[in-house]
Amino acid sequence: MIKNYNFAIIIPMANESKEFDLFIGKLQKTLDFVGSGRVYLIVDNASKDNTRELCEKLSVTDNRFTTIWAPENRNVVDAYIRGYKEAEPHHEIIIEMDAGMSHDPAAIPMFLRVLNEGNECAFGSRFINGGSIWQSSFKRSFLSKTGTILSNLLLGTKMKDMTSGYQGFHISVVRQLLKYRLLSKGHFYQTEVRYLMRKLRYMEVPIHYRAPSPSVSLGSIQNSLTVLFHYFLCRLKFKSKSISNE
């Protein structure tokens, strides 16, 4: 393991008090192992418990953690973008992940290794050898697998997992992403990013995903289908873009 990577981790935090200590403990252990890294915790009005207070207390006791209070956020995509903007001036690699033990911090060294081996992007995948979904409802698993199949079919991508939210990028890619006007407002954000980065050098990384919540809002599904067919129509008209050719 090559240590002292200059990397950041972006994590939207909302209603995380129940598993806050478990998740942060595993994240701290991973940062200790790697020997570097800074974490940006993005909290907004979607959080109704004491997550903000827990994050701010953590930032005082462990200076590797920075709490960003962002009440202006309208959705989770805004949280990711705010995190990228905070981290962009300071780091060479940025990894985004979910809290609540949905994503295992132990996978972070694998993302760093992939990004250190000439890849511009590292995408977490539940559907390759070594990956899995557990404690997830049939509905969530079905939507993830169906979303991947439909996206690859309509968008011409070839990834095994088009909907995972665990991913990492070199800073040059993040800067291009920040210039792009994303259309997604919810879950389809991950798929949109993968589509835009499809021509870059990437590798899929096996991850173990835990999805305890069965709910996916109707609005999120509608937005996903709208954005998916927007890019499909653009592709048919030979006008779609990728980050690599902008």
N, C-alpha and C positions, 0 to 999 in steps of 0.2 A: 504494500500500500504506500503510494506516494503521499506524503502529508503536506500540510500547509497550503492546501487549495485556497484560493481567494474566492469563496462562494457564499451565496446567501440562500436562505430558504424562505419562501413566501407562504404564509398560512392564514387563510381567513378563519376567524374564530367567532363562533356564535353558539351560545348555550352549551358550553363545553365543561361546565363545572363538575359534572358527575365523573368524568374520566380525565380531568385536567392533570392531576398529579401523575397518573399512570403514563399518559402520553408524554408529558414534559420530561418525566424521569427517563423514559426510553430515548427521547430526543437528546437529552443532555449526555447520556451514555454514548450515543453515536458521535456527538461532537467531540467528546473526550477521545474516542478511538481515532477519529480522523485527525484531530489535532488542530482544527481550525473551523471557521464557519460562523455566520451571524444569522439570526432568525428574526424575521419581521412578522409580528403578529398583528393582523388587520382586524379591528373590531369596529362594528357599526351598530346601528339601531335594530338590526335583525336579532341581536342578542338581548334576551329579556332577563337573564339571570345575572350573577355576579362575575361573569367571565372577564369583563373589562378590569375589575378590581384585581382579580387573580393575575391577569397579564401584567398589569402595572406593578404589582408587588414583585413578580418574577423579574421584571426589568431592573428593579432596584437591587435585587440580591444576586443576579447573574447578568453581567454586562454584555453577554453574547446575545441577549434578547432585547429587541426594541418593540415597544407597543405603539401602534399607530391607531389613534382614535379618528374614525372617518364617518361622521354622521351623515355626510352628504351622499354616501353610497346609495344607489338605487337597487342594486342587485349584486350577486356574487361576482359577476364579471368586473364590476367597478372595484370590488375588493382586490381581485388579482391585479388589475391595472394599477391601482394605487400602490400596491406592494412593489410592482416592477419599477414604478417611477421613484420610489424611495430607495430601492437597491441599486438601480442602474448606474449612478455615478461612482459607485464604490467597489463593485465586484466584477469578476471575470466570468463567473458562472452563476446562474440563478435556477433554483429548483422550486417548483410549486407542488404543494401537497395539501391534503385535507387533514383536519384534526380528528379527535374522537376515536382514534385507533382505526379509522377507515383505511389509512395508509400506514404501513409499518416503517418507522424511522430506520430500522436496520437495513433497508434497501438503499439508503443514501450513498454508501460507499460504492455500490455497483453503478449508480448513475454517474458518480464522479469518474469512475474508471472508464466508462463508455465515452464520456465527454473529453477525457484525456487521451483517447485513442484515435483522434481525428474526426470524430463525429460532431456535428453542429447541434444536434438534437438527440435527446434520449427520452423515449416514450414508454411509460409503464404499460405493461400488457398482462392481462389476466388469462389470455387465451393462447399462450405459447407454453412450451415445456418449462415447468418450474413455477408457473403462475396459477392462481386459483381465486375463486370467490367463495366466501364462507359467511355464515350467519346472514344470508341475504334471502329476501323473499323471491318466489318464482317470478313475480312481476318485475322486480328490479333486474334480475338475471336475464329475463326474456328481453327487456328493453335494451339492455347493454349489447346482447348478442345480435338482436335484430337490427339495432342501430348501426352496428359495425358492418353487417352484411349489406344493408341498404345503402349506406354511405359509400362503401367500396364499389357497389354496383353503379350508383348514379354519378359518383365523382371520379371514378377511375383510379382511386387509391388502392393500395395493396397491403395495408397494414392488418395485422391480426386483431388489433384492438383499437377502435377509432373513438372510444368514449371515455377512456380512463383519464382521471384528473391528476395523476402523478407523472410529472414530466420535468425535464431540465433542458436548459439552453445556454449556449455561449452568449456573451453579452452583445455581440454584433447582431445576433438574431433577435434578441429582445428589443434592441433599438429600432430595428425594422418593424417589429410587431407594434411598438408604441406609435408608429407613424400611420398604421393602418386603421381604418374605421371599421371596427368589428360590428357585425350585425347581431350577434347572439346576445341574449339577456340572461340566459340560464345554462342548463346542462349542455346544450349543443356547442357552447364555447370551446370545449375540448376538441370536438370534431372539426370545428371551423379552423382552429389553430393547426391541427394536423393537416388539413387540406391545404392551407396556405403555405405550409412548410414541406409539402410533399416532394419537392425537387431538391431539397437540401440533403446533406449527408446525415442519416439518422440510423439509430438502432433501437429496437424494442427490448425493454428490460423486463424480465419476469417479476411480477409483484403478487402479493397476497392481499386481496381486497375484502374488507369487511363492511357490509352495508346493513346496519341494524334497522334503519328506517325504510319501510316499504313505500313511502309516499313519494310520488313525483307529480307535481301539480299539472293540471290540464293546460294552464297558460304556458308552462315550460315546454310541454310536448308540442303545443301549437307553434311556439316560436321556433322550436327545433325543425319542424316540418317546413315552415316558411323559409328559413335560412337554407336548409338543405336543397329545396327546389329552386331557390334563387341561384345558388352556385351550379346546380344541374343545368338550368337554362343558360347561364353564362357559358358553361362548358360547351353546350350545343352550338352556341353562337361564336365559339372560338375567341371569346373576349375575357375569359377568366384569367386571373393573375395568381401567381404564387409569390411569396416573399423573395424567393431567389432571383426573380427576373424583374423586380421593380427597380 
